Amino acid sequence: MKKLILPLCFVATVATAPMFAQAPSEFKYQAAVRTASGEVIANKQISIRIGIYQGQDTSQLGTNVYTETHMVTTSQYGLVNLNIGRGNVVSGDISSVNWASGRHFIQIEMDDTGGSQYRMLGVSELLSVPYSLHSNVAEDVLPGSTTIQNEIAARKSA
């Protein structure tokens, strides 16, 4: 029996390790919620719809690649904090968004009564955060990277 338990523990560990090593398919979003006249909407349940689009600019959003909704309660200051990727999915799959395929934009809509009569709040381009820009350093040190391949080619031709 003891001989069987150790291999089973090893298999269970190896089989579940990749699940813990993957980055989550979500990101943080915070907003200050106000009425159309600029008054803070405090301590109230509202609904928010978030759309991610692949496009050229804010006037040409292009293709909707993901949409989700959230039902949230604002803070005493009218703040809401969301994890985009954890909402109620309307369309698409956030883990399938091809972030390398071009520019992506986020469209935020809100219904301050908590219903589904959304009004447009705004559109913004999704940009890199400083930590993700640091990942470019990996291109310089990983075997097979373009930088290393160019260096090898330059040495061969010299």
C-alpha positions in Angstrom: 0.0 0.0 0.0 2.8 2.4 0.9 4.4 1.8 -2.5 1.2 2.9 -4.2 0.6 6.1 -2.3 3.9 7.8 -3.2 3.5 7.4 -7.0 -0.1 8.6 -6.7 1.0 11.7 -4.8 3.6 12.4 -7.4 1.2 12.0 -10.3 -1.4 14.3 -8.6 1.3 17.0 -8.0 2.6 16.9 -11.5 -0.9 16.9 -13.0 -2.1 19.9 -11.0 1.1 22.0 -11.2 0.3 23.6 -14.6 -3.0 24.9 -13.2 -1.3 26.9 -10.6 1.4 28.3 -12.9 -0.9 30.1 -15.3 -1.6 33.8 -15.1 -5.2 34.7 -14.4 -7.4 35.9 -17.4 -8.6 38.9 -15.6 -7.5 42.5 -14.7 -8.5 45.2 -12.2 -10.8 48.1 -13.1 -11.8 51.0 -10.7 -14.2 53.8 -11.4 -15.8 56.7 -9.6 -19.5 56.6 -10.5 -21.5 59.8 -10.9 -24.9 60.8 -12.3 -25.1 62.6 -15.6 -25.1 65.9 -13.7 -21.9 64.9 -11.8 -23.3 63.9 -8.4 -21.6 61.0 -6.7 -23.7 57.8 -6.7 -22.9 56.5 -3.1 -23.9 53.2 -1.5 -26.1 52.1 -4.4 -26.4 48.9 -6.4 -25.7 49.5 -10.1 -25.0 47.4 -13.2 -22.0 47.8 -15.5 -21.4 46.3 -18.9 -17.9 46.1 -20.2 -17.0 45.4 -23.8 -13.5 44.7 -25.2 -13.0 45.6 -28.8 -10.2 45.1 -31.3 -10.0 48.1 -33.5 -8.2 51.1 -34.9 -9.2 53.9 -32.6 -11.9 55.1 -30.2 -14.1 56.2 -33.1 -13.8 52.9 -34.9 -14.1 50.3 -32.2 -14.1 47.4 -34.6 -14.8 43.8 -33.5 -16.3 43.0 -30.1 -14.1 40.2 -28.7 -15.6 40.0 -25.2 -18.5 41.4 -23.2 -19.5 40.9 -19.5 -21.7 42.5 -17.0 -21.3 43.2 -13.3 -23.8 44.0 -10.5 -21.9 46.0 -7.9 -22.6 48.3 -5.0 -20.8 51.7 -4.9 -18.8 52.8 -1.9 -19.6 55.9 0.2 -17.4 57.8 -2.3 -19.1 56.3 -5.4 -16.2 53.9 -6.1 -16.5 50.5 -7.7 -13.8 47.9 -8.0 -14.1 45.2 -10.6 -12.1 42.2 -11.8 -12.7 42.2 -15.6 -12.8 38.5 -16.5 -14.9 37.5 -13.5 -18.2 39.1 -14.5 -21.3 37.5 -16.1 -20.2 36.7 -19.6 -22.4 38.0 -22.4 -20.2 37.1 -25.3 -16.7 35.8 -26.0 -14.1 34.3 -23.8 -11.6 36.5 -22.1 -8.9 33.8 -22.1 -9.3 33.5 -25.9 -8.7 37.3 -26.6 -5.6 37.5 -28.9 -4.0 40.5 -27.2 -1.2 40.5 -29.8 -3.5 40.9 -32.7 -3.7 44.7 -32.6 -5.0 47.5 -30.5 -7.8 46.8 -28.0 -10.3 49.2 -26.4 -12.5 48.9 -23.4 -16.1 50.3 -23.5 -17.8 51.0 -20.2 -21.6 51.3 -19.9 -23.7 51.7 -16.7 -27.3 51.5 -15.5 -27.5 53.4 -12.2 -30.8 51.7 -11.4 -29.2 48.2 -11.4 -31.1 47.2 -14.6 -30.1 46.6 -18.2 -30.8 50.1 -19.7 -27.1 50.9 -20.1 -25.8 54.3 -21.0 -22.3 54.8 -22.5 -19.7 56.2 -20.1 -16.6 56.0 -22.2 -14.1 54.2 -24.3 -10.4 53.9 -23.6 -7.5 52.1 -25.2 -6.0 49.3 -23.2 -2.3 50.0 -22.7 0.6 48.2 -21.2 1.4 48.5 -17.5 5.0 49.0 -16.4 5.5 45.5 -15.1 4.4 43.9 -18.4 6.8 46.2 -20.3 9.6 44.6 -18.2 8.8 41.2 -19.7 10.4 42.5 -22.9 13.7 41.9 -21.1 13.1 38.1 -21.5 13.4 38.5 -25.3 17.1 39.4 -24.7 17.9 36.4 -22.6 15.8 33.5 -23.9 17.4 31.1 -26.4 15.8 31.5 -29.8 14.8 35.1 -29.2 15.2 37.5 -32.1 18.0 39.5 -30.4 20.1 36.3 -29.9 19.4 35.1 -33.5 20.5 38.5 -34.9 23.6 38.4 -32.8 24.5 34.9 -34.0 23.8 35.8 -37.6 26.0 38.9 -37.2 28.9 36.9 -35.8 28.6 34.3 -38.6 28.8 36.9 -41.3 31.8 38.7 -39.7 
